[in-house]
Amino acid sequence: MISSVHFSASDPEKLIAAVRKAKVPRYLVVGGAGSLEVVPGTRLIDTPGFPGAYRKEAGGGAAILDRLRETHDT
């Protein structure tokens, strides 16, 4: 399954629950580059030059990534 929803308009818990209920073997999320690390321990969204206009959407992507990491293989 591939998810390409707007992060700021979605609920990570509902998305993960739906994927689990459907017994989807692999869940891919498109987007979320702001949550990637530019150096170990520092995400792109947390750098000083990250554009404020994209912060809400990037923050939602980071929240989904964090939640997926927490639930991986559980």
N, C-alpha and C positions, 0 to 999 in steps of 0.2 A: 504494500500500500504506500502511496506517495501522498504526502500532505503538503499543500502549498497555500494554506490559509494565511490571512493577516494575523500576525502574532498578537498585536494589540487588541484584536477583536475575538480572540479565542481563549478557551480555558484549558490549560494543560491537563488538568484532571479529567475533564470530559473526553478529550481526545484520546488519552491513554486508556481510559476505561472502555471506550468504544473499540479501540484496536484489540484490547484483550478479549472483550466479549465476542468479537468477530473471529477470534483465534487466528489473527493475521501473523504469519511466521516472520515477516520482516517489515518494519515501519521506517520509511525514509522521509525526512523532513527537508524541504527545499527552502533555502534562505538561512538567515541567522549569522551571516559573516561577522557581524559586530560582536558576537560572543566568542569568536576565535581568539586565541592568544597571539599577541604580536611578539612577546618575549615570555618566557616562563612566568606564570602567575599574573600576567597583565593582559586583560582582554582589550580588544580594539575599542569597545564602547567606553572603557575606563581611561582612555588616553586623553590628554588635554585638547587635542585638535579634533576630537570626534564631533561632528555637527549636531547641534542641539535639535534640529528639525527631525532627525532620525532616531533620537534617543528613546522615545516611547516604543517604537516598533522594534528597535534593536534590543531593548530591555525585555520585551515580551519573548523574543527569540532566545535570549539568554535564559529566561525562566523556564522555557520548554526544554532547552538542552539540559539545564540543571536537573529538572524533574526526570527526564529520560535517563540521565546518568544514575540518579538515585534508584530508579526502578529496574534498571537493566538486570535481566536474569532473575527477577523475583516473581 
